[in-house]
Amino acid sequence: MKKFLIILFSVLLVILIGVGVYIYSVFNTFEQGVSDSYEATDRERSELRIDEVDPNLDSFTVLILGVDESETRSESEDLDTGDFRTDTVILATFDKDEDDVKLVSIPRDTLTYFPDENYYDKITHAHRNGGPESSMLAVESLLNVPVDYYVRVSMPAVVDVVDALGGVEFDVPFDMESPTSIDRGTIEVEEGEQILDGEEALAVVRNRDVDTDLGRGNRQLEMVQAIMQRAKSTGALTKIDDLIEVVAENVRHDMTSETVRDLATYYAFNSIEFDNTQVVGTDFWYQPNGAYFYLADPEHLLAISNTLREILDLEPTEPNDLINLRLHGIYEPYQYLDDYLLEEFTPETAHAAHSDDYENPYGDGFDIPEFDHEDLGVEGEDDLEEENENGNGDNGNGNGNNGNGEDFQQVPVEPEYNEPYEEPAYEEPVYNEPAYEEPNYNDPGYNENEGFNEPAVDEFNQGYNDDYIEPDPYHNQNAAPAEGYY
């Protein structure tokens, strides 16, 4: 019996040592992976935050950026990661009180103010102009919500992450054919619920042949949720080494290893619910160069902003705090904003949200009817197939790509707007009184008692001479109208 206990103890000791070595190895691999993928920004925290964020205690936000980078594009056009635009812009807000994650998809062509550049452009161009930090600033200006962290994912990362997880379950809405991750050849995916491998998952989130960029944005939201749910499964946790390697090679972020551990622990041991929305908007074709933009509905932006700020324990957004609402109808693409527009201008008519009985038509911004852009006539941008034929980026219709990898970047211009209307100073109208003339008493039309009050009688023709018109003493036909009286 004693011998048996010694053997049992020895076996358990070996197992514990093995587990300890594995945990130590995973820990070191994790630390190295986080370190290799770490890419800090120049700011310590969002200017919309008063205090530092503790992800272990506080609700926080993470901006998910999907860049259209591939090895083929990088080599053929001699581009670095920072030179690419973002096809995916999703703000994830982690509600620590409700164990809820709210995902907001922002269409890539959304006309947005860039604080670091001081002009309006498509939000997809922010990353190309200034990397993740510029994208973070652009999202903050659009929603008036702090962006605490970012995660930037390339196309190969989607493929490798899904493959490392052993595939992901997804309901594909229609048959589609998309370029591969290296942009050589295509891959076909059939409609229906199925387990997708990495290349198939990427094809689903890239394709916009049928439903444009707006439909693609909804699929991206669903894919992010599906991948996060799959990553939480027991089977996926056994592949932690592969996942860490994928993250180290293809993902960039600005979170410390402690923050990542806190986030992973919170996510692994809590039942998380997801709530998704895509920014509602309309088409806008900019006439000077024919470029396409997506105009976000300011009412929806306001609803989203207030919901997220409440989660983050921040004061509600006032209508004039939201720049797209305050300057609604004034701002336009490539427009610089001067100090007056940035700091002083307020709409002549106050927004309805200033009223105590205001009810936003979009409610909380999330629990809204599905935004069917096709029924509403919202077109979105041209399909990916045409885009790839022309080159990397837009389809060459102005502010896009000319097929050679070179952008038609519109030069921002100084704003042209009308100063606030001022009522002109009142001026007394000028009434020119005609000079007095002595009546001609020999005129047959003169009546001594009533003056020229009836037409003269032609004694010969017994008719009336109606050539005479009595002058209006208060009318001067030669005088110009007084200012202010049109």
LONU-109789 format. One line per 2 residues: their letters; for each residue x, y, z of C-alpha. Coordinates in Angstrom, 3 decimals, m for minus. Example, Ala and Ser with C-alpha at 12.3 -4.5 7.8 and 13.67 -1.06 7.14 Angstrom:
REM residues 2
as> 12.300/m4.500/7.800  13.670/m1.060/7.140
This chain:
REM residues 486
mk> 0.000/0.000/0.000  2.815/2.329/0.926
kf> 4.550/1.546/m2.351  1.358/2.281/m4.251
li> 0.995/5.682/m2.540  4.598/6.523/m3.359
il> 4.000/5.643/m7.033  0.744/7.634/m7.104
fs> 2.399/10.619/m5.490  5.298/10.423/m7.949
vl> 2.913/10.333/m10.916  0.948/13.304/m9.583
lv> 4.182/15.182/m8.966  5.308/14.571/m12.542
il> 1.909/15.755/m13.825  2.032/18.882/m11.663
ig> 5.575/19.621/m12.792  4.478/19.140/m16.401
vg> 1.493/21.420/m15.931  3.690/23.984/m14.224
vy> 6.225/23.888/m17.042  3.404/24.215/m19.582
iy> 1.826/27.132/m17.741  5.220/28.797/m17.429
sv> 5.855/28.194/m21.119  2.439/29.546/m22.088
fn> 2.959/32.539/m19.807  6.307/33.337/m21.399
tf> 4.858/32.785/m24.869  1.942/35.024/m23.963
eq> 4.214/37.760/m22.641  6.392/37.552/m25.735
gv> 3.388/37.549/m28.053  1.850/40.591/m26.399
sd> 5.191/42.352/m26.421  5.805/41.621/m30.116
sy> 2.347/42.873/m31.112  2.379/45.970/m28.894
ea> 2.420/49.289/m30.772  1.772/52.334/m28.611
td> 0.274/55.640/m29.726  1.596/59.053/m28.769
re> m1.214/59.838/m26.343  m1.491/58.603/m22.777
rs> m5.284/58.568/m22.754  m8.256/60.033/m24.572
el> m8.894/63.733/m24.010  m12.514/62.741/m23.364
ri> m11.366/60.878/m20.246  m10.676/62.582/m16.935
de> m9.045/59.599/m15.224  m7.019/56.620/m16.351
vd> m8.994/53.488/m17.224  m8.608/50.263/m15.261
pn> m9.977/47.460/m17.505  m10.196/45.188/m14.487
ld> m12.707/47.535/m12.866  m13.998/50.044/m15.403
sf> m16.017/49.788/m18.581  m13.867/50.660/m21.571
tv> m13.744/50.823/m25.372  m11.603/49.088/m27.989
li> m11.459/50.240/m31.614  m11.171/47.286/m33.998
lg> m9.486/48.260/m37.269  m9.333/45.878/m40.219
vd> m6.824/47.069/m42.828  m6.865/45.987/m46.467
es> m3.250/44.857/m46.305  m1.908/41.772/m47.991
et> 1.579/40.590/m48.850  0.875/40.950/m52.573
rs> m0.336/44.539/m52.234  2.521/45.511/m49.941
es> 5.161/44.164/m52.300  3.648/45.341/m55.583
ed> 2.978/48.875/m54.374  5.853/49.166/m51.850
ld> 3.489/50.011/m48.990  3.823/49.672/m45.236
tg> 0.950/48.783/m42.938  0.386/52.435/m42.081
df> m0.171/53.258/m45.765  m3.363/51.197/m45.962
rt> m6.940/52.242/m45.392  m9.358/50.533/m43.043
dt> m12.107/48.362/m44.501  m13.405/47.643/m41.001
vi> m14.044/50.228/m38.281  m15.859/48.782/m35.253
la> m15.992/50.358/m31.804  m16.451/47.726/m29.073
tf> m17.656/48.980/m25.682  m17.258/46.534/m22.784
dk> m19.937/47.109/m20.158  m18.475/45.625/m16.978
de> m21.691/46.171/m15.003  m23.984/44.333/m17.406
dd> m21.503/41.833/m18.930  m22.426/43.237/m22.306
vk> m20.372/44.185/m25.366  m21.825/46.818/m27.674
lv> m20.413/46.808/m31.210  m20.823/49.874/m33.441
si> m19.916/49.468/m37.105  m18.934/52.689/m38.888
pr> m19.085/52.427/m42.721  m15.687/53.103/m44.267
dt> m16.942/56.034/m46.400  m18.533/57.943/m43.490
lt> m17.761/61.663/m43.815  m15.937/62.457/m40.578
yf> m13.976/65.326/m39.073  m10.264/64.552/m38.548
pd> m9.077/66.575/m35.510  m5.380/66.029/m36.230
en> m5.784/67.165/m39.850  m8.553/69.738/m39.216
yy> m10.740/68.771/m42.153  m13.479/66.368/m43.245
dk> m12.826/63.156/m45.185  m13.813/59.487/m45.352
it> m13.076/57.744/m42.068  m11.229/55.005/m43.973
ha> m8.532/57.557/m44.883  m7.722/58.415/m41.272
hr> m5.489/55.349/m40.812  m3.586/56.071/m44.001
ng> m3.049/59.662/m42.885  m1.872/58.982/m39.342
gp> m2.180/55.333/m38.367  m4.328/53.951/m35.513
es> m4.137/57.167/m33.501  m5.745/59.188/m36.303
sm> m8.500/56.580/m36.591  m9.081/56.784/m32.835
la> m9.352/60.579/m32.983  m11.729/60.420/m35.959
ve> m14.065/57.983/m34.175  m14.014/60.166/m31.060
sl> m15.007/63.231/m33.080  m17.818/61.312/m34.792
ln> m19.374/59.807/m31.635  m18.040/62.034/m28.830
vp> m17.003/58.833/m27.039  m13.470/58.117/m25.745
vd> m11.501/55.387/m27.505  m9.361/53.721/m24.853
yy> m7.543/51.083/m26.897  m7.190/49.874/m30.458
vr> m6.607/46.518/m32.157  m5.493/46.496/m35.801
vs> m5.974/43.298/m37.768  m4.678/42.502/m41.255
mp> m6.296/40.144/m43.747  m3.828/37.288/m43.072
av> m4.691/37.587/m39.357  m8.349/36.763/m40.024
vd> m7.324/33.639/m41.923  m4.801/32.481/m39.323
vv> m7.019/33.199/m36.296  m9.991/31.288/m37.714
da> m7.764/28.379/m38.736  m6.135/28.335/m35.296
lg> m9.613/28.134/m33.748  m10.480/25.164/m35.943
gv> m12.953/27.163/m38.030  m15.950/29.302/m37.140
ef> m19.662/28.644/m37.490  m21.417/31.218/m39.679
dv> m24.630/31.599/m41.653  m23.536/32.854/m45.102
pf> m26.354/35.040/m46.540  m25.738/34.314/m50.244
dm> m23.338/32.620/m52.652  m20.217/34.705/m53.090
es> m16.841/34.727/m54.769  m14.010/36.837/m53.348
pt> m10.238/37.277/m53.781  m7.973/35.181/m51.591
si> m5.946/36.666/m48.747  m2.962/37.135/m51.065
dr> m5.106/38.572/m53.888  m4.210/35.730/m56.240
gt> m7.208/33.867/m57.526  m10.612/33.688/m55.881
ie> m12.486/31.518/m53.415  m16.169/30.564/m53.604
ve> m18.452/30.266/m50.575  m21.957/28.834/m50.765
eg> m25.019/30.219/m48.993  m26.078/28.629/m45.722
eq> m24.983/27.843/m42.175  m21.622/26.066/m42.096
il> m18.165/25.859/m40.543  m15.852/28.262/m42.392
dg> m12.083/27.966/m42.561  m9.862/31.025/m42.531
ee> m9.928/31.832/m46.253  m13.698/31.352/m46.398
al> m14.248/33.594/m43.367  m12.136/36.317/m44.955
av> m14.097/35.978/m48.212  m17.346/36.552/m46.309
vr> m16.164/39.736/m44.579  m14.524/41.179/m47.706
nr> m17.237/40.613/m50.292  m19.587/43.423/m51.322
dv> m20.651/42.297/m54.783  m24.311/42.006/m53.820
dt> m25.019/44.253/m50.856  m22.250/46.904/m50.975
dl> m20.116/48.107/m48.096  m23.100/48.505/m45.776
gr> m24.093/44.858/m45.987  m20.459/43.898/m45.582
gn> m20.324/45.980/m42.407  m23.163/43.954/m40.897
rq> m21.406/40.680/m41.792  m18.210/41.967/m40.187
le> m20.111/42.627/m36.960  m21.507/39.102/m37.032
mv> m18.089/37.583/m37.809  m16.390/39.421/m34.926
qa> m19.054/38.062/m32.596  m18.730/34.527/m34.020
im> m14.922/34.535/m33.650  m15.102/35.839/m30.075
qr> m17.635/33.182/m29.135  m15.507/30.479/m30.750
ak> m12.388/31.730/m28.955  m14.210/31.239/m25.661
st> m14.941/27.565/m26.280  m13.013/24.881/m24.398
ga> m11.547/23.378/m27.542  m10.130/26.694/m28.697
lt> m8.343/27.257/m25.382  m6.201/24.194/m26.063
ki> m4.761/26.037/m29.054  m3.536/28.998/m27.063
dd> 0.009/28.685/m28.417  m1.205/28.957/m32.017
li> m3.426/31.925/m31.185  m0.616/33.783/m29.466
ev> 1.636/33.206/m32.469  m1.036/34.557/m34.826
va> m1.517/37.635/m32.662  2.204/38.294/m32.491
en> 2.603/38.122/m36.263  m0.523/39.797/m37.651
vr> m2.141/41.934/m34.934  m1.111/45.269/m33.467
hd> m2.560/46.886/m30.335  m1.745/49.360/m27.555
mt> m2.678/47.211/m24.526  m0.167/46.035/m21.941
se> 0.117/42.342/m21.120  m1.649/43.008/m17.811
tv> m4.571/44.647/m19.634  m4.788/41.763/m22.099
rd> m4.760/39.224/m19.249  m7.483/41.116/m17.394
la> m9.585/41.290/m20.532  m9.071/37.607/m21.358
ty> m9.900/36.557/m17.781  m13.030/38.684/m17.687
ya> m14.188/37.370/m21.045  m13.391/33.715/m20.290
fn> m15.231/33.535/m16.965  m18.323/35.621/m17.695
si> m21.345/35.045/m19.903  m21.123/37.909/m22.369
ef> m24.006/39.244/m24.435  m23.496/41.140/m27.695
dn> m25.482/44.097/m28.987  m24.759/45.363/m32.511
tq> m25.625/48.395/m34.599  m24.418/50.025/m37.795
vv> m24.446/53.800/m38.171  m27.503/54.808/m40.197
gt> m26.938/57.282/m43.026  m27.522/58.334/m46.621
df> m25.559/58.531/m49.871  m23.742/61.715/m50.798
wy> m21.977/62.259/m54.112  m19.552/65.181/m53.964
qp> m20.028/67.072/m57.226  m16.579/68.747/m57.611
ng> m14.843/65.386/m58.102  m17.649/62.803/m58.149
ay> m16.454/61.037/m54.985  m18.880/58.977/m52.916
fy> m19.425/59.643/m49.205  m21.744/58.275/m46.540
la> m23.529/60.927/m44.463  m24.229/59.625/m40.961
dp> m27.623/60.474/m39.486  m26.838/62.937/m36.653
eh> m29.838/61.713/m34.638  m28.455/58.166/m34.665
ll> m24.985/59.400/m33.730  m26.502/61.242/m30.771
ai> m28.399/58.144/m29.623  m25.281/55.917/m29.837
sn> m23.131/58.532/m28.124  m25.407/58.865/m25.101
tl> m25.805/55.105/m24.693  m22.057/54.499/m24.708
re> m21.274/57.484/m22.485  m23.742/56.206/m19.901
il> m21.941/52.832/m19.887  m18.616/54.641/m19.454
dl> m20.043/56.720/m16.582  m19.684/60.004/m18.488
ep> m22.024/62.982/m18.756  m24.555/62.841/m21.614
te> m23.648/64.368/m24.956  m25.168/67.781/m25.572
pn> m26.283/68.304/m29.184  m23.639/70.987/m29.763
dl> m20.916/68.630/m28.474  m21.464/66.430/m31.529
in> m19.672/68.200/m34.370  m21.609/66.473/m37.173
lr> m24.860/67.598/m35.575  m23.739/71.130/m34.722
lh> m22.387/71.725/m38.245  m25.095/69.716/m40.001
gi> m25.692/71.193/m43.465  m22.499/73.270/m43.295
ye> m19.549/70.866/m43.408  m18.449/69.176/m46.629
py> m15.552/66.985/m47.846  m11.989/68.317/m47.691
qy> m13.093/71.413/m45.765  m10.795/73.028/m43.217
ld> m12.569/74.422/m40.180  m11.551/77.833/m38.878
dy> m11.714/78.866/m35.225  m15.185/80.355/m35.647
ll> m16.710/77.082/m36.900  m14.791/74.973/m34.401
ee> m15.421/77.005/m31.269  m18.120/79.630/m31.717
ft> m20.667/78.683/m34.343  m24.037/77.458/m33.072
pe> m27.102/76.732/m35.194  m29.618/79.573/m35.369
ta> m32.359/77.114/m34.359  m31.651/75.035/m31.258
ha> m31.815/71.263/m31.722  m34.875/69.498/m30.304
ah> m32.617/67.519/m27.954  m32.243/70.663/m25.842
sd> m35.860/70.198/m24.812  m36.722/68.154/m21.712
dy> m39.405/66.201/m23.572  m37.143/65.233/m26.503
en> m37.287/61.581/m27.567  m34.633/60.346/m29.976
py> m36.256/58.534/m32.933  m33.529/55.842/m32.641
gd> m34.025/55.208/m28.943  m30.746/53.928/m27.481
gf> m29.246/53.574/m30.971  m29.076/49.758/m30.764
di> m32.604/48.448/m30.327  m33.795/49.780/m33.665
pe> m35.406/48.245/m36.764  m32.880/46.627/m39.072
fd> m31.395/49.245/m41.372  m32.269/47.912/m44.833
he> m30.221/50.211/m47.040  m31.627/48.697/m50.252
dl> m35.231/49.453/m49.280  m34.241/52.992/m48.343
gv> m32.367/53.532/m51.611  m28.930/53.857/m49.986
eg> m26.435/52.583/m52.539  m23.115/52.353/m50.770
ed> m19.932/52.250/m52.777  m19.146/50.117/m55.824
dl> m18.388/46.414/m55.440  m15.042/44.934/m54.520
ee> m14.569/43.231/m57.880  m14.539/46.550/m59.711
en> m12.335/48.014/m57.006  m9.725/45.304/m57.463
en> m9.737/45.766/m61.231  m8.847/49.423/m60.713
gn> m6.349/48.915/m57.924  m6.140/49.169/m54.162
gd> m8.835/51.358/m52.741  m11.686/53.308/m54.247
ng> m12.837/52.845/m57.805  m11.242/55.849/m59.387
ng> m14.274/58.117/m59.277  m12.515/61.053/m57.730
ng> m11.066/60.659/m54.304  m10.016/57.092/m54.793
nn> m7.503/55.134/m56.755  m6.373/55.429/m60.338
gn> m5.445/51.785/m60.775  m1.766/52.367/m60.137
ge> m1.929/52.511/m56.382  m1.918/56.300/m56.357
df> m4.704/58.180/m54.633  m6.502/61.175/m56.022
qq> m6.176/63.058/m52.754  m8.249/66.209/m52.823
vp> m6.406/69.193/m51.353  m8.384/70.533/m48.379
ve> m9.682/74.053/m48.881  m10.563/76.903/m46.604
pe> m14.242/76.925/m45.604  m16.725/78.967/m47.591
yn> m19.811/79.692/m45.598  m22.200/82.551/m44.972
ep> m21.745/84.592/m41.834  m24.743/84.519/m39.459
ye> m27.588/86.567/m40.890  m27.909/90.103/m39.539
ep> m31.037/92.178/m40.102  m30.070/95.314/m42.093
ay> m30.400/98.616/m40.307  m33.774/100.247/m40.838
ee> m33.808/103.202/m43.217  m36.767/105.560/m43.577
pv> m38.112/105.271/m47.128  m37.599/108.377/m49.267
yn> m40.849/109.803/m50.541  m40.223/112.514/m53.161
ep> m43.091/115.009/m53.054  m43.639/116.495/m56.546
ay> m43.058/120.242/m56.856  m46.261/122.313/m56.677
ee> m47.458/123.679/m60.006  m50.072/126.451/m60.426
pn> m53.136/124.932/m62.149  m54.012/126.103/m65.599
yn> m57.442/127.619/m65.148  m57.978/127.792/m68.890
dp> m57.655/124.014/m69.180  m61.103/122.687/m70.193
gy> m60.600/119.754/m67.793  m60.288/121.985/m64.739
ne> m63.224/122.213/m62.335  m62.970/125.133/m59.991
ne> m64.652/123.273/m57.117  m63.114/119.777/m57.501
gf> m59.935/120.284/m59.497  m58.912/117.637/m62.061
ne> m61.327/115.016/m60.814  m62.960/113.935/m64.049
pa> m61.919/113.603/m67.655  m62.449/116.553/m69.941
vd> m65.360/116.427/m72.371  m64.607/116.751/m76.037
ef> m67.270/119.199/m77.147  m66.848/118.287/m80.774
nq> m66.851/114.450/m80.481  m68.974/114.219/m77.306
gy> m66.422/111.674/m75.984  m63.879/111.481/m73.244
nd> m60.227/112.275/m73.500  m58.734/109.630/m71.144
dy> m55.103/110.396/m71.810  m54.860/112.231/m68.539
ie> m53.692/110.316/m65.420  m53.684/111.983/m62.041
pd> m50.137/111.986/m60.544  m49.457/109.985/m57.333
py> m47.676/112.409/m55.013  m46.114/109.438/m53.048
hn> m44.534/107.616/m55.930  m41.232/108.324/m57.590
qn> m40.636/105.994/m60.510  m36.985/106.912/m60.761
aa> m36.155/106.215/m57.110  m34.438/102.866/m56.225
pa> m36.156/100.764/m53.537  m34.859/101.430/m50.054
eg> m32.502/98.763/m48.584  m34.349/96.080/m46.699
yy> m37.576/96.430/m48.651  m37.593/93.867/m51.451
